[in-house]
Amino acid sequence: MHRIQESELIINNRGAIYHLDLRPEEMANTVITVGDPGRVQEVSRHFDSIEHRSHHREFITHTGFIGKKRISVISTGIGPDNIDIVMNEMDAVANIDFDTRQVRHEHTALQIFRLGTSGSLQEDIDVDSMVAGTHGLGLDNLLHFYRADNHEEERHILQAFITHTQLAQPFSIPYIASASATLLRHFATDYHHGITVTCPGFYGPQGRVLRLGLARPDLVNLLQDFRFGPHRISNFEMETSAIYGMGKLLGHQCLSLNVIVANRIKKAFSKDSKAAVLRLIEKSLDIIQGI
């Protein structure tokens, strides 16, 4: 079996993978990812016990238990580039033998939940509400660096979206990946469902104007208006499509859960976004511990 070289799989002096600083026994098979490193403790304070803590750069991990459910919460930082690191390294912790540097014979499928903040693209999805993303539609280019394909429904949605928005060169060609249907069905109550668009930036890529003019000033309206059968775009942020796309390729179950802190159609922002995030964490943890 192929041995992965030292320059490709970087293991530190304590036998942990480089960026996340995690050894296999330090990560659970159920993982919650959060963008904000400060949000890790907001999740883990609900644990009954914490058995492991690590911190390297923006990547903080707490692993512990809620009842009999073992969970890790890991901060990713912002953006698809960080998700590339986190998804590859979480998978390596679960599925590569660090001693032999070979892929394990038996594959471990992780449950990966993103708990994040997001902007609504529909008037009826108001601030402080919660969204479970049925699909991640990427305006970044991350998944184009990997061998990926789509099933028939994904291909049809993607082609309709490209036709509707005319997003192509010089923009990255969009890509799409679905949420885990197994996980999504547990979040039918109190969560809006819709396509989550992932942008490669916070300002121009999300249609915000400060001092720079926009190449596509109509983008937010195009995203709001898009429909394909029962599907519409509910929200956008900066991580979901990368998690869904890489999760699918690596054989993991992924679901992105976001609280709406801004409604870009109403031009409204949450009056207490911290409280909204805490409600998302509490509600989602209550469900996750029972899956």
N, C-alpha and C positions, 0 to 999 in steps of 0.2 A: 504494500500500500504506500501511496505517495507520502513522503515526509515534508512537512511545511517548513521552509527555511526561516532562519532567525530574523532576517530582514522583513519577512512577511507577517509572521506571528511573533510579536514582541512580548517577551515575558520578563518581568522585572526580577530583582534579586530575591524577593520573597515568594516567587513562583506564581505571581498574579499577572493578569493581562494588563498591558501598559496603561492605557488611558483610564479605564474604569478601576484599576487596581483591585481586581477581584479574582479570587481563586474559585474553583468549581463549588466547593462546599459552602461558599459565602453568599451564593445567590439562590433564591427560590425559583421554582418553575412557574410561579405566578409573579409577574413583574408589573409595577405601576411606574410609568415614566411621567415626569413633570419637567417643564422647561426651566422653571425658576429654582435654583438650588435652595432658596429659603423655604420653598414649599415642601421639601422632603420631610422636615420635622412637623409640618402641619398635617401630613399624612400619618407619619409614624407615631405621633402622640396618641393615635387611636389604637395602636397595637397593645395587646396585653403584655407582651414582652419583646425586647429587642436583643438579638443575639450577636449582631455584627454591625459595625459602623466603619465606613471608609470615606476618604475625601482626597481627591486628586484633581487639581484644576477646578473646572466647573462641575465635575462629576462627583456627586455625593450619593452614597448608598446606605440605606438602613434596611436590614433584614430582620424580620421577627414574625410573631404570630398574632392573629386574631382568632381566638378559640383554637381550633386544630388546623386552621388554614395558615400555611407558611407563605409569606409575601415579602418581596423586596420592592422598595421604592427607590428609583434612580433618577437623578436630575440629568437632563440632556443638554441644557443650554438651548439657545435659539437657533433654528434653521435646519434645513435638510442636510447640510454638510456635517453638523453634529450628529444627526440621526444616522448617517452612514457609519460613523464611528461606533455609536452605541449599539445599533442593531447587529453589526458584524461582531463586536466584542461580546455582547450577551450571548449570541449564538455560539461563539467560540468557547465560552465558559461552559455552555451546556453540551456541546457536541464535538469538542476536540480534546484529545488526551494531551495535556501539556507536557507530560514526560516523554511520550513517543513522538509528539508533534504530528499525529495522524488523526484523521476523522474517526470518531467512534463508530463501531458497527451498528449500534442501536441508536436511532435518532430520538432525541428528546424534543417534543413540541412544547414551546412555552406559550402561556397565556400572557399577552401583553396589552395593557390598558393605558392609553394616554389620558391624563387628566389635565386639561389646559384651559386657556382663555381664548376667546375668539370674537370676531365681528360678524354680526348678522347681515345677511344680504336680502332679507325678506321683511316687509313691514310688520307682518303678523308674528315674527319671532322676536320678541321684545328683549330688552336688556334684563339680565338676571335669570333668564330662562336657560334650559340645558338642551344640548343637541348631541345625539349619537350619529356619527357619520356613517352612512350606508356605503359610501365610496370615498376614496381619496383621489382627487383630480389634481395632478401636479403641473404647475406652471414653471417649476424649476426643471433642471435637466438631470437630476441624480440618476434616475432609473435607466437612462439611456446609456450609462456606462456598464450596464449588466445585460445579460441575455434574458430577455423577458418576453412574455406573450400574454394575450388576453383571451378570455372566453367570449362567446358570441355577443352576449348582452353588453359587456364592457366595450367591445369593438364598436357596436352601434352607438352607444352613448358618446364615446370619444369622437367618432366621426361627425356626429350631429353637433357636438360642441365646437369642433374645429371649423365646421361650416358656418356655424352661428357667429363665432367670434372672429374668424379669419386670423387666429393667432398662429403664426408660423415664423419664418425668418423675418426680421432679425431676432425675434423672440424664440425661446426654446419651444420645440414641438411638445404640446401637452401629452401627458400619459395618465393612465387611470388604473386603480386597483380597488378591489372590493373589501369591505369589512368581513370579519368572520361572522357568518350567519348564525353559528352556534352561540357566540357571545352576544350578538345583537338582539336576539330574541328575549334576553333577560332584561332589556332596557326599553320595553315598550310603553311603560307608564311613566309620565312626567318628563319624558325626553322627546323633543322633536326629532324626526328623522329626515335626512336629506344628504345631498352630496356636499362634502367638505372640500373646498379648493385650497390648495397649499401654494403660497407665494414665496418667491426667493428673497423677499425684503418686506419692510414694514411701511415705507413711504411710497415711492413711485410704483412699485409692484402692486400695492393695494390702493392705488388711486389717490393718495394724499398729496396735496400741493402745499409746499412751504415756499421755497425760493426757486425751485426748478420746475420748468414746464414738463408736461407729460407727453410721451409719444402716443399713448392711447387713453385720452381723457374720457372716452366712452366705456372703459372696461368695466367699471362697477355696474353700470346700467345693463351691459351685455350679460354679465354674470347673473344679475337679478332676473332678467327676462328669460333665461334659458330654461327650456322644458324638453323632456324626452319621455313620453308616456307619463307614468306616475312620478317621474324623477324631476327634481328641481335642485338648484344650488341653495343650500340653507345658510352657509357661513364660510368664512375663509380665515386662515391662520398660516402657520409656517412649518408644520411638521407632519401632518397626517398622511399625505400621499407617500412620503418617504417611508413611514412606518408600515403602511399597508403594502406598498410595493415590495420592500425588502422582506417583510414578514412572509408574504406569499412565496417568494423565491426560496426562502430559508425553511419553509414548512412550519411556521408558527401561526397561532390564532391571534388576531389583533383587532382592537376596537378603540376608536378615538372618541372621548367624551369631553365636551367643551361647555363651559358656561359663557354666555354672551355678555360681554362687558361694553360693547358698542353696537348700536344699530346704525349702520352706515346709510340706510335709506332715510330714517327719521333724523339723522344727525344727532343722535342721543348717546350719552355715556352713562354707565351705572353710577348711581350716587354713593354706592358702597360696594365696590368691586371685591374688596377683601372678604366681606361677609358672603358675597355670592360664590366666591371660590370655596369657602369653607362649607357652604351648603352642598356644592358639587361633590366635594370630598366625602362628606358624611353620607350623603345619599348613595353615592357610587360604591363606597366601601361596604355599606350594608348589603348591597347586592353581590359584590365580588366575593365576599367571604362565604357566600352560600353556593357559589358555582363550583 
